[in-house]
Amino acid sequence: MKALENAHKAEIKELINKWNHIIMPNFENEAQILELELKKKHQTELEGFHSELEKDGEKSKVHYTSDTLNLAKKAEILGM
């Protein structure tokens, strides 16, 4: 029973050592790489979105309603 218990403790120590020195550092490195890739992707998408907005803004023309045009005409006539 004592030998089995000692073997179990040794296995747990080995697992903890492997976890702390191999698995976690690799995980943290992978997480940093993925985070940088995601930031680059978001930046690229944001730049594309801004350029699309600029294109759409250049193409579009403001269309005023007839009420707005009438009010502007009245203001012009009244000297405002």
GUBAFI-605895 format. One record per residue: residue number from 0; residue in one letter; x, y, z of N, C-alpha, C, O in turn. Coordinates in steps of 0.2 Angstrom, whole numbers. Example, Ala and Ser with C-alpha at 12.3 -4.5 7.8 and 13.67 -1.06 7.14 Angstrom:
<site><n>0</n><res>A</res><n_x>66</n_x><n_y>-28</n_y><n_z>39</n_z><ca_x>62</ca_x><ca_y>-22</ca_y><ca_z>39</ca_z><c_x>66</c_x><c_y>-16</c_y><c_z>39</c_z><o_x>71</o_x><o_y>-17</o_y><o_z>42</o_z></site>
<site><n>1</n><res>S</res><n_x>64</n_x><n_y>-11</n_y><n_z>35</n_z><ca_x>68</ca_x><ca_y>-5</ca_y><ca_z>36</ca_z><c_x>64</c_x><c_y>0</c_y><c_z>39</c_z><o_x>67</o_x><o_y>6</o_y><o_z>40</o_z></site>
END
This chain:
<site><n>0</n><res>M</res><n_x>4</n_x><n_y>-6</n_y><n_z>0</n_z><ca_x>0</ca_x><ca_y>0</ca_y><ca_z>0</ca_z><c_x>4</c_x><c_y>6</c_y><c_z>0</c_z><o_x>3</o_x><o_y>11</o_y><o_z>-4</o_z></site>
<site><n>1</n><res>K</res><n_x>10</n_x><n_y>6</n_y><n_z>4</n_z><ca_x>14</ca_x><ca_y>12</ca_y><ca_z>5</ca_z><c_x>18</c_x><c_y>13</c_y><c_z>-2</c_z><o_x>19</o_x><o_y>19</o_y><o_z>-4</o_z></site>
<site><n>2</n><res>A</res><n_x>20</n_x><n_y>8</n_y><n_z>-5</n_z><ca_x>23</ca_x><ca_y>8</ca_y><ca_z>-12</ca_z><c_x>18</c_x><c_y>11</c_y><c_z>-17</c_z><o_x>20</o_x><o_y>16</o_y><o_z>-21</o_z></site>
<site><n>3</n><res>L</res><n_x>12</n_x><n_y>9</n_y><n_z>-17</n_z><ca_x>7</ca_x><ca_y>12</ca_y><ca_z>-22</ca_z><c_x>6</c_x><c_y>20</c_y><c_z>-20</c_z><o_x>6</o_x><o_y>24</o_y><o_z>-25</o_z></site>
<site><n>4</n><res>E</res><n_x>6</n_x><n_y>21</n_y><n_z>-14</n_z><ca_x>5</ca_x><ca_y>28</ca_y><ca_z>-12</ca_z><c_x>11</c_x><c_y>32</c_y><c_z>-14</c_z><o_x>10</o_x><o_y>38</o_y><o_z>-17</o_z></site>
<site><n>5</n><res>N</res><n_x>17</n_x><n_y>30</n_y><n_z>-13</n_z><ca_x>23</ca_x><ca_y>34</ca_y><ca_z>-15</ca_z><c_x>23</c_x><c_y>34</c_y><c_z>-23</c_z><o_x>25</o_x><o_y>39</o_y><o_z>-26</o_z></site>
<site><n>6</n><res>A</res><n_x>21</n_x><n_y>29</n_y><n_z>-27</n_z><ca_x>21</ca_x><ca_y>29</ca_y><ca_z>-34</ca_z><c_x>16</c_x><c_y>35</c_y><c_z>-36</c_z><o_x>17</o_x><o_y>38</o_y><o_z>-41</o_z></site>
<site><n>7</n><res>H</res><n_x>10</n_x><n_y>35</n_y><n_z>-33</n_z><ca_x>5</ca_x><ca_y>40</ca_y><ca_z>-35</ca_z><c_x>8</c_x><c_y>47</c_y><c_z>-33</c_z><o_x>7</o_x><o_y>51</o_y><o_z>-38</o_z></site>
<site><n>8</n><res>K</res><n_x>11</n_x><n_y>48</n_y><n_z>-28</n_z><ca_x>14</ca_x><ca_y>55</ca_y><ca_z>-26</ca_z><c_x>19</c_x><c_y>57</c_y><c_z>-31</c_z><o_x>20</o_x><o_y>62</o_y><o_z>-34</o_z></site>
<site><n>9</n><res>A</res><n_x>23</n_x><n_y>52</n_y><n_z>-33</n_z><ca_x>29</ca_x><ca_y>53</ca_y><ca_z>-38</ca_z><c_x>25</c_x><c_y>55</c_y><c_z>-45</c_z><o_x>28</o_x><o_y>59</o_y><o_z>-49</o_z></site>
<site><n>10</n><res>E</res><n_x>20</n_x><n_y>51</n_y><n_z>-47</n_z><ca_x>17</ca_x><ca_y>53</ca_y><ca_z>-53</ca_z><c_x>13</c_x><c_y>60</c_y><c_z>-53</c_z><o_x>14</o_x><o_y>63</o_y><o_z>-58</o_z></site>
<site><n>11</n><res>I</res><n_x>11</n_x><n_y>62</n_y><n_z>-47</n_z><ca_x>8</ca_x><ca_y>68</ca_y><ca_z>-47</ca_z><c_x>13</c_x><c_y>74</c_y><c_z>-47</c_z><o_x>12</o_x><o_y>79</o_y><o_z>-51</o_z></site>
<site><n>12</n><res>K</res><n_x>19</n_x><n_y>73</n_y><n_z>-44</n_z><ca_x>24</ca_x><ca_y>77</ca_y><ca_z>-44</ca_z><c_x>27</c_x><c_y>78</c_y><c_z>-51</c_z><o_x>28</o_x><o_y>84</o_y><o_z>-54</o_z></site>
<site><n>13</n><res>E</res><n_x>27</n_x><n_y>73</n_y><n_z>-55</n_z><ca_x>30</ca_x><ca_y>73</ca_y><ca_z>-62</ca_z><c_x>25</c_x><c_y>77</c_y><c_z>-66</c_z><o_x>27</o_x><o_y>81</o_y><o_z>-70</o_z></site>
<site><n>14</n><res>L</res><n_x>18</n_x><n_y>75</n_y><n_z>-65</n_z><ca_x>13</ca_x><ca_y>79</ca_y><ca_z>-69</ca_z><c_x>13</c_x><c_y>86</c_y><c_z>-67</c_z><o_x>13</o_x><o_y>90</o_y><o_z>-72</o_z></site>
<site><n>15</n><res>I</res><n_x>14</n_x><n_y>88</n_y><n_z>-61</n_z><ca_x>14</ca_x><ca_y>95</ca_y><ca_z>-59</ca_z><c_x>20</c_x><c_y>99</c_y><c_z>-62</c_z><o_x>20</o_x><o_y>104</o_y><o_z>-65</o_z></site>
<site><n>16</n><res>N</res><n_x>26</n_x><n_y>95</n_y><n_z>-62</n_z><ca_x>32</ca_x><ca_y>98</ca_y><ca_z>-65</ca_z><c_x>31</c_x><c_y>99</c_y><c_z>-73</c_z><o_x>33</o_x><o_y>104</o_y><o_z>-75</o_z></site>
<site><n>17</n><res>K</res><n_x>29</n_x><n_y>94</n_y><n_z>-76</n_z><ca_x>27</ca_x><ca_y>94</ca_y><ca_z>-83</ca_z><c_x>23</c_x><c_y>100</c_y><c_z>-85</c_z><o_x>24</o_x><o_y>104</o_y><o_z>-89</o_z></site>
<site><n>18</n><res>W</res><n_x>17</n_x><n_y>101</n_y><n_z>-81</n_z><ca_x>12</ca_x><ca_y>106</ca_y><ca_z>-82</ca_z><c_x>16</c_x><c_y>113</c_y><c_z>-81</c_z><o_x>15</o_x><o_y>117</o_y><o_z>-85</o_z></site>
<site><n>19</n><res>N</res><n_x>20</n_x><n_y>114</n_y><n_z>-76</n_z><ca_x>23</ca_x><ca_y>120</ca_y><ca_z>-74</ca_z><c_x>28</c_x><c_y>122</c_y><c_z>-79</c_z><o_x>29</o_x><o_y>128</o_y><o_z>-81</o_z></site>
<site><n>20</n><res>H</res><n_x>32</n_x><n_y>117</n_y><n_z>-82</n_z><ca_x>38</ca_x><ca_y>119</ca_y><ca_z>-86</ca_z><c_x>37</c_x><c_y>118</c_y><c_z>-93</c_z><o_x>41</o_x><o_y>120</o_y><o_z>-97</o_z></site>
<site><n>21</n><res>I</res><n_x>32</n_x><n_y>114</n_y><n_z>-95</n_z><ca_x>31</ca_x><ca_y>112</ca_y><ca_z>-102</ca_z><c_x>24</c_x><c_y>115</c_y><c_z>-105</c_z><o_x>24</o_x><o_y>119</o_y><o_z>-110</o_z></site>
<site><n>22</n><res>I</res><n_x>19</n_x><n_y>113</n_y><n_z>-102</n_z><ca_x>12</ca_x><ca_y>114</ca_y><ca_z>-104</ca_z><c_x>10</c_x><c_y>121</c_y><c_z>-104</c_z><o_x>8</o_x><o_y>124</o_y><o_z>-109</o_z></site>
<site><n>23</n><res>M</res><n_x>11</n_x><n_y>124</n_y><n_z>-98</n_z><ca_x>9</ca_x><ca_y>131</ca_y><ca_z>-97</ca_z><c_x>13</c_x><c_y>136</c_y><c_z>-101</c_z><o_x>10</o_x><o_y>140</o_y><o_z>-104</o_z></site>
<site><n>24</n><res>P</res><n_x>20</n_x><n_y>135</n_y><n_z>-101</n_z><ca_x>23</ca_x><ca_y>140</ca_y><ca_z>-106</ca_z><c_x>21</c_x><c_y>140</c_y><c_z>-113</c_z><o_x>21</o_x><o_y>145</o_y><o_z>-116</o_z></site>
<site><n>25</n><res>N</res><n_x>20</n_x><n_y>133</n_y><n_z>-115</n_z><ca_x>18</ca_x><ca_y>133</ca_y><ca_z>-122</ca_z><c_x>11</c_x><c_y>136</c_y><c_z>-123</c_z><o_x>10</o_x><o_y>139</o_y><o_z>-128</o_z></site>
<site><n>26</n><res>F</res><n_x>7</n_x><n_y>135</n_y><n_z>-119</n_z><ca_x>0</ca_x><ca_y>138</ca_y><ca_z>-119</ca_z><c_x>0</c_x><c_y>145</c_y><c_z>-119</c_z><o_x>-3</o_x><o_y>148</o_y><o_z>-123</o_z></site>
<site><n>27</n><res>E</res><n_x>4</n_x><n_y>148</n_y><n_z>-115</n_z><ca_x>5</ca_x><ca_y>155</ca_y><ca_z>-114</ca_z><c_x>8</c_x><c_y>158</c_y><c_z>-121</c_z><o_x>5</o_x><o_y>163</o_y><o_z>-123</o_z></site>
<site><n>28</n><res>N</res><n_x>13</n_x><n_y>155</n_y><n_z>-124</n_z><ca_x>16</ca_x><ca_y>157</ca_y><ca_z>-130</ca_z><c_x>10</c_x><c_y>157</c_y><c_z>-136</c_z><o_x>10</o_x><o_y>161</o_y><o_z>-140</o_z></site>
<site><n>29</n><res>E</res><n_x>7</n_x><n_y>151</n_y><n_z>-136</n_z><ca_x>1</ca_x><ca_y>151</ca_y><ca_z>-141</ca_z><c_x>-4</c_x><c_y>156</c_y><c_z>-140</c_z><o_x>-6</o_x><o_y>159</o_y><o_z>-145</o_z></site>
<site><n>30</n><res>A</res><n_x>-6</n_x><n_y>157</n_y><n_z>-134</n_z><ca_x>-11</ca_x><ca_y>162</ca_y><ca_z>-133</ca_z><c_x>-8</c_x><c_y>169</c_y><c_z>-135</c_z><o_x>-12</o_x><o_y>173</o_y><o_z>-138</o_z></site>
<site><n>31</n><res>Q</res><n_x>-2</n_x><n_y>171</n_y><n_z>-134</n_z><ca_x>1</ca_x><ca_y>177</ca_y><ca_z>-136</ca_z><c_x>1</c_x><c_y>178</c_y><c_z>-143</c_z><o_x>-1</o_x><o_y>183</o_y><o_z>-146</o_z></site>
<site><n>32</n><res>I</res><n_x>3</n_x><n_y>172</n_y><n_z>-147</n_z><ca_x>3</ca_x><ca_y>172</ca_y><ca_z>-154</ca_z><c_x>-4</c_x><c_y>173</c_y><c_z>-157</c_z><o_x>-5</o_x><o_y>177</o_y><o_z>-161</o_z></site>
<site><n>33</n><res>L</res><n_x>-9</n_x><n_y>170</n_y><n_z>-154</n_z><ca_x>-16</ca_x><ca_y>170</ca_y><ca_z>-156</ca_z><c_x>-19</c_x><c_y>177</c_y><c_z>-155</c_z><o_x>-22</o_x><o_y>180</o_y><o_z>-159</o_z></site>
<site><n>34</n><res>E</res><n_x>-17</n_x><n_y>180</n_y><n_z>-150</n_z><ca_x>-19</ca_x><ca_y>187</ca_y><ca_z>-148</ca_z><c_x>-16</c_x><c_y>192</c_y><c_z>-153</c_z><o_x>-20</o_x><o_y>197</o_y><o_z>-155</o_z></site>
<site><n>35</n><res>L</res><n_x>-10</n_x><n_y>191</n_y><n_z>-155</n_z><ca_x>-7</ca_x><ca_y>196</ca_y><ca_z>-160</ca_z><c_x>-10</c_x><c_y>195</c_y><c_z>-166</c_z><o_x>-12</o_x><o_y>200</o_y><o_z>-170</o_z></site>
<site><n>36</n><res>E</res><n_x>-11</n_x><n_y>189</n_y><n_z>-168</n_z><ca_x>-15</ca_x><ca_y>188</ca_y><ca_z>-175</ca_z><c_x>-22</c_x><c_y>191</c_y><c_z>-175</c_z><o_x>-24</o_x><o_y>194</o_y><o_z>-180</o_z></site>
<site><n>37</n><res>L</res><n_x>-25</n_x><n_y>190</n_y><n_z>-170</n_z><ca_x>-32</ca_x><ca_y>193</ca_y><ca_z>-169</ca_z><c_x>-32</c_x><c_y>200</c_y><c_z>-169</c_z><o_x>-36</o_x><o_y>203</o_y><o_z>-173</o_z></site>
<site><n>38</n><res>K</res><n_x>-27</n_x><n_y>203</n_y><n_z>-166</n_z><ca_x>-27</ca_x><ca_y>211</ca_y><ca_z>-166</ca_z><c_x>-25</c_x><c_y>213</c_y><c_z>-173</c_z><o_x>-28</o_x><o_y>218</o_y><o_z>-176</o_z></site>
<site><n>39</n><res>K</res><n_x>-21</n_x><n_y>210</n_y><n_z>-177</n_z><ca_x>-19</ca_x><ca_y>211</ca_y><ca_z>-184</ca_z><c_x>-25</c_x><c_y>211</c_y><c_z>-188</c_z><o_x>-27</o_x><o_y>215</o_y><o_z>-192</o_z></site>
<site><n>40</n><res>K</res><n_x>-29</n_x><n_y>205</n_y><n_z>-187</n_z><ca_x>-35</ca_x><ca_y>204</ca_y><ca_z>-191</ca_z><c_x>-40</c_x><c_y>210</c_y><c_z>-190</c_z><o_x>-43</o_x><o_y>212</o_y><o_z>-195</o_z></site>
<site><n>41</n><res>H</res><n_x>-41</n_x><n_y>211</n_y><n_z>-184</n_z><ca_x>-46</ca_x><ca_y>217</ca_y><ca_z>-182</ca_z><c_x>-44</c_x><c_y>223</c_y><c_z>-185</c_z><o_x>-48</o_x><o_y>227</o_y><o_z>-187</o_z></site>
<site><n>42</n><res>Q</res><n_x>-37</n_x><n_y>225</n_y><n_z>-185</n_z><ca_x>-35</ca_x><ca_y>231</ca_y><ca_z>-187</ca_z><c_x>-36</c_x><c_y>231</c_y><c_z>-195</c_z><o_x>-38</o_x><o_y>236</o_y><o_z>-197</o_z></site>
<site><n>43</n><res>T</res><n_x>-35</n_x><n_y>226</n_y><n_z>-198</n_z><ca_x>-36</ca_x><ca_y>225</ca_y><ca_z>-205</ca_z><c_x>-43</c_x><c_y>226</c_y><c_z>-207</c_z><o_x>-45</o_x><o_y>230</o_y><o_z>-212</o_z></site>
<site><n>44</n><res>E</res><n_x>-47</n_x><n_y>223</n_y><n_z>-203</n_z><ca_x>-55</ca_x><ca_y>224</ca_y><ca_z>-205</ca_z><c_x>-57</c_x><c_y>231</c_y><c_z>-203</c_z><o_x>-61</o_x><o_y>233</o_y><o_z>-207</o_z></site>
<site><n>45</n><res>L</res><n_x>-54</n_x><n_y>234</n_y><n_z>-198</n_z><ca_x>-56</ca_x><ca_y>241</ca_y><ca_z>-196</ca_z><c_x>-54</c_x><c_y>246</c_y><c_z>-202</c_z><o_x>-58</o_x><o_y>250</o_y><o_z>-204</o_z></site>
<site><n>46</n><res>E</res><n_x>-48</n_x><n_y>245</n_y><n_z>-204</n_z><ca_x>-45</ca_x><ca_y>249</ca_y><ca_z>-210</ca_z><c_x>-50</c_x><c_y>248</c_y><c_z>-216</c_z><o_x>-51</o_x><o_y>253</o_y><o_z>-220</o_z></site>
<site><n>47</n><res>G</res><n_x>-52</n_x><n_y>242</n_y><n_z>-218</n_z><ca_x>-56</ca_x><ca_y>241</ca_y><ca_z>-223</ca_z><c_x>-63</c_x><c_y>244</c_y><c_z>-222</c_z><o_x>-65</o_x><o_y>247</o_y><o_z>-227</o_z></site>
<site><n>48</n><res>F</res><n_x>-65</n_x><n_y>243</n_y><n_z>-216</n_z><ca_x>-72</ca_x><ca_y>247</ca_y><ca_z>-215</ca_z><c_x>-72</c_x><c_y>254</c_y><c_z>-216</c_z><o_x>-76</o_x><o_y>257</o_y><o_z>-219</o_z></site>
<site><n>49</n><res>H</res><n_x>-66</n_x><n_y>257</n_y><n_z>-213</n_z><ca_x>-65</ca_x><ca_y>264</ca_y><ca_z>-214</ca_z><c_x>-65</c_x><c_y>266</c_y><c_z>-222</c_z><o_x>-68</o_x><o_y>271</o_y><o_z>-224</o_z></site>
<site><n>50</n><res>S</res><n_x>-61</n_x><n_y>263</n_y><n_z>-225</n_z><ca_x>-60</ca_x><ca_y>264</ca_y><ca_z>-232</ca_z><c_x>-67</c_x><c_y>263</c_y><c_z>-236</c_z><o_x>-69</o_x><o_y>267</o_y><o_z>-241</o_z></site>
<site><n>51</n><res>E</res><n_x>-71</n_x><n_y>258</n_y><n_z>-234</n_z><ca_x>-78</ca_x><ca_y>258</ca_y><ca_z>-237</ca_z><c_x>-82</c_x><c_y>263</c_y><c_z>-235</c_z><o_x>-86</o_x><o_y>266</o_y><o_z>-240</o_z></site>
<site><n>52</n><res>L</res><n_x>-82</n_x><n_y>266</n_y><n_z>-229</n_z><ca_x>-86</ca_x><ca_y>272</ca_y><ca_z>-227</ca_z><c_x>-84</c_x><c_y>278</c_y><c_z>-231</c_z><o_x>-88</o_x><o_y>282</o_y><o_z>-233</o_z></site>
<site><n>53</n><res>E</res><n_x>-77</n_x><n_y>279</n_y><n_z>-232</n_z><ca_x>-75</ca_x><ca_y>284</ca_y><ca_z>-236</ca_z><c_x>-77</c_x><c_y>284</c_y><c_z>-243</c_z><o_x>-80</o_x><o_y>289</o_y><o_z>-246</o_z></site>
<site><n>54</n><res>K</res><n_x>-77</n_x><n_y>278</n_y><n_z>-246</n_z><ca_x>-80</ca_x><ca_y>277</ca_y><ca_z>-253</ca_z><c_x>-87</c_x><c_y>278</c_y><c_z>-254</c_z><o_x>-89</o_x><o_y>282</o_y><o_z>-258</o_z></site>
<site><n>55</n><res>D</res><n_x>-91</n_x><n_y>276</n_y><n_z>-249</n_z><ca_x>-98</ca_x><ca_y>277</ca_y><ca_z>-249</ca_z><c_x>-100</c_x><c_y>284</c_y><c_z>-248</c_z><o_x>-105</o_x><o_y>287</o_y><o_z>-251</o_z></site>
<site><n>56</n><res>G</res><n_x>-96</n_x><n_y>287</n_y><n_z>-244</n_z><ca_x>-97</ca_x><ca_y>295</ca_y><ca_z>-242</ca_z><c_x>-96</c_x><c_y>299</c_y><c_z>-248</c_z><o_x>-99</o_x><o_y>304</o_y><o_z>-249</o_z></site>
<site><n>57</n><res>E</res><n_x>-91</n_x><n_y>297</n_y><n_z>-252</n_z><ca_x>-89</ca_x><ca_y>301</ca_y><ca_z>-258</ca_z><c_x>-95</c_x><c_y>300</c_y><c_z>-264</c_z><o_x>-96</o_x><o_y>304</o_y><o_z>-267</o_z></site>
<site><n>58</n><res>K</res><n_x>-98</n_x><n_y>294</n_y><n_z>-264</n_z><ca_x>-103</ca_x><ca_y>292</ca_y><ca_z>-269</ca_z><c_x>-109</c_x><c_y>295</c_y><c_z>-267</c_z><o_x>-113</o_x><o_y>297</o_y><o_z>-272</o_z></site>
<site><n>59</n><res>S</res><n_x>-111</n_x><n_y>295</n_y><n_z>-261</n_z><ca_x>-118</ca_x><ca_y>296</ca_y><ca_z>-259</ca_z><c_x>-119</c_x><c_y>304</c_y><c_z>-259</c_z><o_x>-114</o_x><o_y>308</o_y><o_z>-258</o_z></site>
<site><n>60</n><res>K</res><n_x>-125</n_x><n_y>306</n_y><n_z>-261</n_z><ca_x>-127</ca_x><ca_y>313</ca_y><ca_z>-261</ca_z><c_x>-133</c_x><c_y>314</c_y><c_z>-256</c_z><o_x>-137</o_x><o_y>309</o_y><o_z>-255</o_z></site>
<site><n>61</n><res>V</res><n_x>-132</n_x><n_y>319</n_y><n_z>-253</n_z><ca_x>-137</ca_x><ca_y>321</ca_y><ca_z>-248</ca_z><c_x>-144</c_x><c_y>323</c_y><c_z>-251</c_z><o_x>-144</o_x><o_y>327</o_y><o_z>-256</o_z></site>
<site><n>62</n><res>H</res><n_x>-149</n_x><n_y>319</n_y><n_z>-249</n_z><ca_x>-156</ca_x><ca_y>321</ca_y><ca_z>-252</ca_z><c_x>-160</c_x><c_y>324</c_y><c_z>-246</c_z><o_x>-162</o_x><o_y>320</o_y><o_z>-241</o_z></site>
<site><n>63</n><res>Y</res><n_x>-162</n_x><n_y>330</n_y><n_z>-247</n_z><ca_x>-166</ca_x><ca_y>333</ca_y><ca_z>-242</ca_z><c_x>-173</c_x><c_y>332</c_y><c_z>-244</c_z><o_x>-175</o_x><o_y>332</o_y><o_z>-249</o_z></site>
<site><n>64</n><res>T</res><n_x>-177</n_x><n_y>332</n_y><n_z>-238</n_z><ca_x>-185</ca_x><ca_y>331</ca_y><ca_z>-239</ca_z><c_x>-187</c_x><c_y>338</c_y><c_z>-242</c_z><o_x>-184</o_x><o_y>343</o_y><o_z>-241</o_z></site>
<site><n>65</n><res>S</res><n_x>-193</n_x><n_y>337</n_y><n_z>-245</n_z><ca_x>-197</ca_x><ca_y>343</ca_y><ca_z>-247</ca_z><c_x>-198</c_x><c_y>348</c_y><c_z>-242</c_z><o_x>-198</o_x><o_y>354</o_y><o_z>-243</o_z></site>
<site><n>66</n><res>D</res><n_x>-200</n_x><n_y>346</n_y><n_z>-236</n_z><ca_x>-201</ca_x><ca_y>350</ca_y><ca_z>-230</ca_z><c_x>-194</c_x><c_y>354</c_y><c_z>-228</c_z><o_x>-195</o_x><o_y>360</o_y><o_z>-227</o_z></site>
<site><n>67</n><res>T</res><n_x>-189</n_x><n_y>351</n_y><n_z>-228</n_z><ca_x>-183</ca_x><ca_y>354</ca_y><ca_z>-226</ca_z><c_x>-181</c_x><c_y>359</c_y><c_z>-232</c_z><o_x>-179</o_x><o_y>365</o_y><o_z>-230</o_z></site>
<site><n>68</n><res>L</res><n_x>-182</n_x><n_y>358</n_y><n_z>-238</n_z><ca_x>-181</ca_x><ca_y>362</ca_y><ca_z>-243</ca_z><c_x>-185</c_x><c_y>368</c_y><c_z>-243</c_z><o_x>-183</o_x><o_y>374</o_y><o_z>-244</o_z></site>
<site><n>69</n><res>N</res><n_x>-192</n_x><n_y>367</n_y><n_z>-241</n_z><ca_x>-196</ca_x><ca_y>373</ca_y><ca_z>-240</ca_z><c_x>-194</c_x><c_y>377</c_y><c_z>-235</c_z><o_x>-195</o_x><o_y>383</o_y><o_z>-235</o_z></site>
<site><n>70</n><res>L</res><n_x>-192</n_x><n_y>374</n_y><n_z>-229</n_z><ca_x>-190</ca_x><ca_y>378</ca_y><ca_z>-223</ca_z><c_x>-184</c_x><c_y>382</c_y><c_z>-225</c_z><o_x>-183</o_x><o_y>388</o_y><o_z>-223</o_z></site>
<site><n>71</n><res>A</res><n_x>-179</n_x><n_y>379</n_y><n_z>-229</n_z><ca_x>-173</ca_x><ca_y>383</ca_y><ca_z>-231</ca_z><c_x>-175</c_x><c_y>389</c_y><c_z>-235</c_z><o_x>-172</o_x><o_y>394</o_y><o_z>-234</o_z></site>
<site><n>72</n><res>K</res><n_x>-180</n_x><n_y>388</n_y><n_z>-240</n_z><ca_x>-182</ca_x><ca_y>393</ca_y><ca_z>-244</ca_z><c_x>-185</c_x><c_y>399</c_y><c_z>-240</c_z><o_x>-184</o_x><o_y>405</o_y><o_z>-242</o_z></site>
<site><n>73</n><res>K</res><n_x>-190</n_x><n_y>397</n_y><n_z>-235</n_z><ca_x>-193</ca_x><ca_y>402</ca_y><ca_z>-231</ca_z><c_x>-188</c_x><c_y>406</c_y><c_z>-227</c_z><o_x>-188</o_x><o_y>412</o_y><o_z>-227</o_z></site>
<site><n>74</n><res>A</res><n_x>-183</n_x><n_y>402</n_y><n_z>-224</n_z><ca_x>-178</ca_x><ca_y>406</ca_y><ca_z>-221</ca_z><c_x>-174</c_x><c_y>411</c_y><c_z>-225</c_z><o_x>-172</o_x><o_y>416</o_y><o_z>-223</o_z></site>
<site><n>75</n><res>E</res><n_x>-172</n_x><n_y>409</n_y><n_z>-231</n_z><ca_x>-169</ca_x><ca_y>413</ca_y><ca_z>-236</ca_z><c_x>-173</c_x><c_y>419</c_y><c_z>-237</c_z><o_x>-170</o_x><o_y>425</o_y><o_z>-238</o_z></site>
<site><n>76</n><res>I</res><n_x>-179</n_x><n_y>418</n_y><n_z>-239</n_z><ca_x>-184</ca_x><ca_y>424</ca_y><ca_z>-240</ca_z><c_x>-184</c_x><c_y>429</c_y><c_z>-234</c_z><o_x>-184</o_x><o_y>435</o_y><o_z>-235</o_z></site>
<site><n>77</n><res>L</res><n_x>-185</n_x><n_y>426</n_y><n_z>-228</n_z><ca_x>-185</ca_x><ca_y>430</ca_y><ca_z>-222</ca_z><c_x>-178</c_x><c_y>433</c_y><c_z>-220</c_z><o_x>-178</o_x><o_y>437</o_y><o_z>-216</o_z></site>
<site><n>78</n><res>G</res><n_x>-173</n_x><n_y>431</n_y><n_z>-224</n_z><ca_x>-166</ca_x><ca_y>434</ca_y><ca_z>-222</ca_z><c_x>-163</c_x><c_y>431</c_y><c_z>-216</c_z><o_x>-159</o_x><o_y>434</o_y><o_z>-213</o_z></site>
<site><n>79</n><res>M</res><n_x>-164</n_x><n_y>425</n_y><n_z>-215</n_z><ca_x>-161</ca_x><ca_y>422</ca_y><ca_z>-209</ca_z><c_x>-155</c_x><c_y>418</c_y><c_z>-211</c_z><o_x>-152</o_x><o_y>415</o_y><o_z>-207</o_z></site>
END
